[in-house]
Amino acid sequence: MDERYEPQVVERKWQVRWQAENLFRVTEDASRPKYYLLEMFPYPSGNIHMGHVRNYTIGDVVARYKRMCGFNVLHPMGWDAFGMPAENAAIANRTHPATWTYANIANMRSQLKRLGFSYDWEREIATCRPEYYRWEQWLFLKMYAKGLAFRKESYVNWCDPCQTVLANEQVEAGACWRCGKPVRQKKLSQWFFRITRYAEDLLVYCDRLPGWPEKVITMQKNWIGRSAGAEIRFPLEDGQGFIPVFTTRQDTVCGATFMCLAPEHPLVPQLCQGKPQAAEVLAFVERTSRQDRSDKALESYEKEGVFTGAFCLNPLNGRRMPIYTANFALMAYGTGAVMSVPAHDQRDFEFAKKYGLEIIVVVQSPEGGLNPAAMTEAYTGTGTMTNSGRFDGLPNVQAKEEIADHLETQGHGKRAVSFRLRDWGISRQRYWGAPIPMIHCGRCGIVPVPEQDLPVVLPEDADLLEGGRSPLPELEKFVRVPCPNCGGEARRETDTMDTFVESSWYFERFCSPRCDTGMFAQAAVDYWMPVDQYIGGVEHAILHLLYSRFYTRVLKDEGLVTYPEPFTRLLTQGMVCKETVCCPEHGFLFPTDVGAGDGARTCSVCGKPVVLGRVEKMSKSKKNVIDPNTLLDRYGADTTRLFCLFAAPPEKDLEWSDQGVDGGYRFLNRIWRLAADWMETMQGVPAYDGGINSLDGALQAVFRKTHQTIRKVTRDIEERFHFNTAISAIMELFNEMALVGREARHPEQAGVMRLAFESLTLLLSPIVPHIAEELWAALGRPESILLARWPQWREEALEQATALVVIQVNGKLRARMTVEVDAADEALKAQALADENVRKFIQGKPVKKVVVVKNKLVNIVI
């Protein structure tokens, strides 16, 4: 092997060979256990970033390790290619979304290959290709036939800059998850997936995902949000119907003194029509539609509302209740109506105080004395029923059940369960997405596209209209079609599907990506699915993961899959972070724009001193980013991978360190030099296969350390994915090997060192595969190291006959001694006190006590 380590030369050599030998290609093999390793596929934004590098490096280590352990490993890669980001980027760069997307895919594919990831590129998919979205259109038709896909008019989250609808999960703190601009409420006819039909099952199975992080399970449970209570019907005073209300506090119904409707509730315009309050009510509705309607924002708003001019009646006591529309009532929760009980709900209490509404206590505290006139806040604890007629004197918990019984007996309501989860709105008024396979006919209504006419192909030669508007509604060749039923003139649906539809089943498509007879080949999915290990960011805990779980249930009910959950284990890796650097004149600076002179960092543009900010997630807006290409050009892929794995456990945030990258590069160079020094000595010598007792001194230490390291690294990867501690153990083994001199002092020296080098190389191979391949070849191994078996440790080699014990005097290190393992405490004390160096520090002073920590230290206190 060459004396000098040149990573770019080594890495290019082995990447070419891997590709030529199709080493990463995989097929089903019933004779071998399977392992499906998948990282969340990326949106093709143009360049990979360090978050990608870390995520995919973690996955590649596991994939390579499992393959060496004998598993048949599926490790695919593809592109989440549809959606608003491509359109927005195309608009900004004055190009077409298709041109932008395909160019980015080519660029990112090249970057990923340069990092040496073991992807089976023959399985590559792009969700923007008709051969992919054809099958989600097919499933859409199946869902439509079963009522799982449906169209209705509703208030939706509308983003003006993106000119599209957003699902609830895509609104973050009142802003669009993509562009960050405020979202408003808009009434539109939209397509939905009935995810609520599976709400209970999705919730139940949250407790059957032992391989998932607890925080993700908790987030999903909270989003599904099951609440048990009652639905109560409040008759309108004019007798024209009733208002259904869901509540978990039916025990407080007699304390309901007013009703609040969400501003978007369909009854609001009806109730105020023709009344003096109408103009004020409609103005309030319009104003609140432009406000942030998220839970977090509502908590901070001052509670406000407008009287509609209408009344309803309390079904239990007949009380006349004014009906308001209020900003804290949400159509998305319950029925969009709130029976307001100001004595026992803080939000209602604040509203009642503001508008001078009646407060009636119906649950008296154990201490008694609750007086509405003197209350400064609502009482939400338990107590005894009062002012509730026949239920007075009951504990309120018991009254919940008896009032529910009474409501059902009298026909005023029923027990009910409500979910926070809403049906998934999938319509997007954008161009770059999968067309929804439906047709609108003036005579027949909404008609499905016949299956034989699929796919409905998105015309990739259409140009975006002014302001980024979709061209589809005005593209006659796309829109005008004959009705499949009557043959008359009809129009295609011009909404496209939410991009999260594509990512809800791509993992199944990877099992047979070229299948042209269905969504996937049944035998392939039966073999590979479910995914054994899924890796991605925690930011997808609600959106992507919940939708994927829903889609799997749809597929299962359609008889296409047999498993209830798509992902057996989930790892959510931490973020890659770096300090921000800011120039008083030029704002945030890229690392390449920061100079260093006289020990102080300065702006390379103006020369002024810069201000170091917080360590934050790498982002283009803060410019605290590192370009992976820069690292690959300077250090190579192996060093980049090594740093990403060594700097922090995968579930923790990784703080960037230039010194850490340099340290990783130096370590690989040290391995290379040591291997070059020993390679000639080890040529033609088999690895030592004898017992540990036949060795002594440094060779015995290397032999033992080799087997200890194999055990440590295996357990760290297999049980915890703690690659940082695995790498640390490998470094310790290397240091032990470096202590062995090359002059032959023992007949087994070359064999022991070959064993150590082979083991070191095998342990390193999932982490830094290129340098490992080169070392493996230099050791005389003709096949790729990926085809080698993972090393096994020998239990007898782990046992130590002696231990190195440190000796302290008053807590300070003064000497070391080698002793027999588990030697008696008295023997250790005597040997420590007899040590010549220790005696110099004692100098005849009386010893107060001697503390012994078995096999580790002796501390002499004088």
Secondary structure, DSSP 8 states (H G I E B T S, - for coil): --SS--HHHHHHHHHHHHHHTTTT-----TTS-EEEEEE------SS--HHHHHHHHHHHHHHHHHHHTT-EEE----B---SHHHHHHHHHHTS-HHHHHHHHHHHHHHHHHHTT----GGG--BTTSHHHHHHHHHHHHHHHHTTSEEEEEEEEEEETTTTEEE-GGGEETTEETTT--B-EEEEEEEEEE-GGGGHHHHHHGGGG-TBS-HHHHHHHHHHH-EEEEEEEEEEBTTSS-EEEEEES-GGGGGG--EEEE-TT-THHHHHHTTSTTHHHHHHHHHHHHTS--SHHHHHHS---EEEEEEEEE-TTT--EEEEEEETT--TTSTTSEEEE-TTT-HHHHHHHHHHT------EE-TT----TTT-SS---S--EE-SSGGGTTSBHHHHHHHHHHHHHHHTSEEEEEEES---EE-EE--SSS-B--EEEETTTEEEE--GGG------TT----GGG--SGGG-HHHHEEE-TTT--EEEE---EE-HHHHTTTHHHHTTSTT--SSSS-HHHHHHH-SEEEEEEEGGGTTHHHHHHHHHHHHHHHTTS---S-SEEEEEEE--EEEEEEEETTTEE--GGGEEEETTEEEETTT--B-EEEEEEE--TTTT----HHHHHHHT-HHHHHHHHHHSS-TTS-EE--HHHHHHHHHHHHHHHHHHHHHHHHHTT-----S-GGG--HHHHHHHHHHHHHHHHHHHIIIII--HHHHHHHHHHHHHHHHTS-SS--STTHHHHHHHHHHHHHHHHTTTSHHHHHHHHHHTT--S-GGGS------HHHH--SEEEEEEEETTEEEEEEEEETT--HHHHHHHHHH-HHHHHHHTT----EEEEETTTEEEEE-
